[in-house]
Amino acid sequence: MIQRTLISALIAAAAVAAVPVSASAQDAIYGVWRNPKNSVHIDIQPCGQYLCGRVVWANANAREDAKKGGTKELIGSQLLRNFSPGKGGAWKGKVFVPDLNVTVSGTAELLDNNTLRARGCVFAGIGCKSQNWKRVQS
């Protein structure tokens, strides 16, 4: 269950990339991203002064895991919340983990135009894991 939680957190965090703060650089992150298992797709869009990500597609297993954790409907859920540029070019924000009904800290960096490396931590640098996400569409 803890591994699933970390993976879920990373799924959400991976949707946000580290890019320069300029408008054109921020535009590079907008679009739909998939997790490594291709079980969840998140659409990253501007959300006021931040970046946010909502689930636009999820397979049956991901939807069922979310329901078990107390999230009635995974599709449409805002998993990425208040992501903003952090130190060293990484984006930082909060990630909602639907299968545990908790919010954790997350960071991500853009490795190239189609790959995001995400890192999520359950608590203050403890229980961290990284994974790479791929762009589905711009």
Sequence and secondary structure as in RCSB ss.txt:
>XXXX:A:sequence
MIQRTLISALIAAAAVAAVPVSASAQDAIYGVWRNPKNSVHIDIQPCGQYLCGRVVWANANAREDAKKGGTKELI
GSQLLRNFSPGKGGAWKGKVFVPDLNVTVSGTAELLDNNTLRARGCVFAGIGCKSQNWKRVQS
>XXXX:A:secstr
 HHHHHHHHHHHHHTS    SSHHHHHTT EEEE TTS EEEEEEEETTEEEEEEEEE HHHHHHHHHTT S  T
T EEEEEEEE GGG EEEEEEETTTTEEEEEEEEEEETTEEEEEEEEETTEEEEEEEEEEEE 
